[in-house]
Amino acid sequence: MKKLLLLATLLAVTLAAQEPKRYIQRVYDVKYADVKELSNVLSTDGLGVRFNEHFKTISLYGSAETVAAAEELIKRFDTQRPGVRASNRNVELTCYILIAAPKGSAGEAVPTDLDPVVKQLKSAFGYSDFRLLDSAFIRAQEGNSIASEGNTSAPNPDMPSLQGRYNFRVSRGVRIAPDEKGMRIRLDGFIFGLKLPVAAGQYTDVGFNTDIDIREGQKVVVGKAKGDASAGAYILVLSARVVD
């Protein structure tokens, strides 16, 4: 009898071990958290995580246990944090487009408040000559996208009558959040494009796209795009502040 009981127990354990796990799929609406950042928190082995920033949803696929654990994390982190205002605020962005060259072809005409940035750029990239090609002031509302464009001064001193043209876009909106040192402004889906004249009626395009975090009051070097050999490179610097 004891042998039969032992055999039955072993058989039950074996069948339980062979029973396939039950996989389920769940979709959750995200009210307060950033869906992309929240999905990074949820990502783990054995759990499929997909997010949709437009609809603010997260989709989970995995075993019932892993999905249940992820659901608890969503409840924990998808909360309205103290200090974050629900109403939309305004953000003022200042954009500086600089031309940098190894020597002598750009000029040293930059605003004095950019001196610390220029000093860092000289050390980081080896350029010694800088000129402010243009600057733009943009006002945007929290949660909204941004689109702005305009003409620059002539980027090539050999063609003083030919202007460049720039455009800025923030395709997925502006967000504001407090951090340990003040306010942080995030530009999701930032795109910068610059159309440069190379001859009468001929242009070349440079630019970049990225997500950007700017702490209020700081000047951030967003990116560097290589131009023609004479101009060196084009560098974009941003600063931002929150306006109630």
C-alpha positions in Angstrom: 0.0 0.0 0.0 2.8 2.4 0.9 4.4 1.7 -2.5 1.2 2.5 -4.3 0.7 5.8 -2.4 4.3 6.8 -3.2 3.8 5.9 -6.8 0.6 7.9 -7.0 2.3 10.9 -5.3 5.2 10.8 -7.8 2.8 10.5 -10.7 0.8 13.6 -9.5 4.0 15.6 -9.1 5.2 14.6 -12.6 1.8 15.5 -14.2 1.8 18.9 -12.5 5.4 19.5 -13.7 4.3 18.6 -17.3 1.2 20.8 -17.3 1.8 23.8 -19.6 1.7 27.3 -18.2 -1.4 29.3 -19.0 -0.5 32.4 -21.0 -2.8 35.5 -21.0 -2.9 38.9 -22.6 -4.0 42.1 -20.9 -4.2 45.7 -22.0 -4.1 48.5 -19.4 -5.0 52.2 -19.7 -2.2 54.4 -18.2 -3.5 57.6 -16.6 -0.6 59.4 -15.1 2.8 57.7 -15.8 4.8 57.9 -18.9 4.0 54.7 -20.8 7.5 54.3 -22.2 9.2 54.6 -18.9 6.6 52.4 -17.2 7.1 49.7 -19.8 10.9 49.7 -19.0 10.0 49.1 -15.4 7.7 46.2 -16.3 10.1 44.5 -18.7 11.4 41.2 -17.4 12.1 37.7 -18.7 9.0 35.8 -19.7 6.8 38.8 -20.1 6.0 40.5 -23.4 5.5 44.3 -22.9 4.2 46.7 -25.6 3.2 50.3 -25.2 1.2 52.8 -27.3 2.1 56.5 -26.5 -0.8 57.8 -28.6 -3.5 55.9 -26.7 -1.5 55.7 -23.4 -1.9 51.9 -23.1 0.4 49.0 -22.1 -0.2 45.5 -23.4 1.2 42.5 -21.4 1.6 38.9 -22.5 2.9 36.1 -20.3 1.9 33.6 -17.7 -0.9 34.5 -15.3 1.7 34.9 -12.5 4.0 37.3 -14.4 1.1 39.3 -15.7 -0.4 39.6 -12.1 3.0 40.8 -10.8 3.2 43.4 -13.6 -0.3 44.5 -12.8 0.7 45.3 -9.2 3.6 47.4 -10.5 1.3 49.3 -12.8 -1.0 50.1 -9.8 2.1 51.2 -7.8 3.6 53.5 -10.3 0.6 54.8 -12.3 -0.4 57.4 -9.7 -0.5 61.2 -9.7 2.6 62.3 -7.9 2.6 65.2 -5.5 3.8 68.4 -7.1 2.7 67.6 -10.6 0.0 70.0 -11.7 -2.9 68.6 -13.8 -3.5 71.8 -15.7 -1.3 72.7 -18.7 1.5 75.1 -18.2 3.5 77.0 -20.8 7.2 76.4 -21.7 9.5 78.9 -23.2 12.3 77.4 -25.4 15.3 79.3 -26.7 17.1 77.6 -29.5 20.6 78.7 -30.6 22.1 77.5 -33.9 25.9 77.7 -34.0 28.4 77.2 -36.7 31.7 75.7 -35.5 34.9 75.5 -37.5 38.4 74.3 -36.7 39.8 77.8 -37.4 38.9 81.1 -38.8 35.9 80.5 -41.1 33.0 80.9 -38.7 33.9 83.9 -36.6 33.7 84.6 -32.8 30.3 86.2 -32.7 28.3 84.4 -29.9 26.2 85.9 -27.1 28.1 86.1 -23.8 25.6 83.8 -22.1 26.8 81.0 -24.4 30.5 81.4 -23.4 30.4 78.4 -20.9 28.8 76.2 -23.6 31.4 77.3 -26.3 34.2 76.6 -23.8 32.9 73.0 -23.4 32.4 72.6 -27.1 36.0 73.7 -27.8 37.3 71.1 -25.3 35.0 68.3 -26.5 35.2 68.7 -30.3 38.4 70.6 -31.0 36.7 73.5 -32.7 38.1 76.9 -32.0 35.9 79.2 -34.1 32.2 79.8 -33.4 29.4 82.0 -34.8 25.8 82.3 -33.9 23.9 81.5 -37.1 20.5 82.2 -35.7 18.3 81.9 -32.6 14.7 81.3 -32.1 12.2 81.8 -29.2 9.4 79.3 -29.0 6.5 79.2 -26.6 4.6 75.9 -26.2 2.0 74.5 -23.9 2.5 71.4 -21.8 1.1 68.3 -23.5 1.1 69.8 -26.9 3.3 69.3 -30.0 5.5 72.1 -31.4 6.2 73.2 -35.0 8.3 76.2 -35.9 10.4 77.3 -38.8 12.3 80.3 -40.1 15.2 81.7 -42.1 18.8 82.0 -40.9 21.5 84.4 -41.7 23.8 83.4 -44.6 25.7 80.4 -43.4 28.5 80.8 -46.0 30.3 84.1 -46.0 31.2 83.5 -49.7 27.4 83.6 -50.5 26.1 86.4 -48.3 22.8 86.7 -50.2 21.8 83.0 -49.7 20.0 82.3 -46.5 19.5 79.0 -44.8 16.2 77.6 -43.4 15.5 75.8 -40.2 12.6 73.9 -38.7 11.9 72.5 -35.2 9.3 69.9 -34.3 8.3 68.2 -31.1 6.1 65.5 -32.5 5.0 63.7 -29.3 4.5 66.7 -27.0 6.1 68.6 -24.1 6.1 67.3 -20.6 7.0 68.9 -17.3 8.0 67.1 -14.1 9.8 68.0 -10.9 13.1 66.4 -10.0 15.6 66.8 -7.1 17.0 70.0 -8.5 13.9 71.8 -9.8 11.8 71.4 -12.9 12.6 69.1 -15.8 11.2 69.7 -19.3 11.0 66.7 -21.7 10.6 67.1 -25.4 9.4 63.8 -26.9 10.1 63.3 -30.6 12.3 66.4 -31.1 13.3 66.9 -34.7 15.6 69.6 -36.0 16.3 70.2 -39.7 18.5 72.8 -41.4 18.5 73.5 -45.1 21.9 75.0 -46.2 22.6 76.7 -49.6 25.6 75.3 -51.5 25.0 77.3 -54.6 22.2 79.4 -56.2 19.2 77.1 -56.2 21.0 74.2 -54.6 20.7 73.1 -51.0 21.8 70.3 -48.7 20.0 69.1 -45.6 21.4 68.4 -42.1 19.7 67.6 -38.9 18.9 65.0 -36.2 16.0 63.7 -34.1 16.0 62.6 -30.5 14.1 62.8 -27.1 15.5 65.5 -24.9 15.5 66.3 -21.2 16.3 69.8 -20.2 16.6 71.0 -16.6 15.1 74.4 -16.2 17.8 77.1 -16.4 20.4 74.9 -18.1 21.7 75.1 -21.7 21.9 71.7 -23.3 23.8 70.8 -26.4 21.3 68.8 -28.3 23.3 67.6 -31.3 26.0 68.3 -33.9 25.5 67.9 -37.6 28.4 68.0 -40.1 28.1 70.6 -42.8 30.4 71.3 -45.8 34.1 71.3 -45.3 34.4 75.1 -45.1 31.6 75.6 -42.5 32.7 72.7 -40.2 29.6 71.7 -38.1 26.3 73.0 -37.0 25.5 72.7 -33.3 22.1 73.2 -31.7 21.8 74.5 -28.1 18.5 74.6 -26.2 17.4 76.2 -22.9 13.9 76.1 -21.4 11.9 77.5 -18.6 8.4 76.9 -17.2 5.9 79.8 -17.3 2.8 79.6 -15.1 
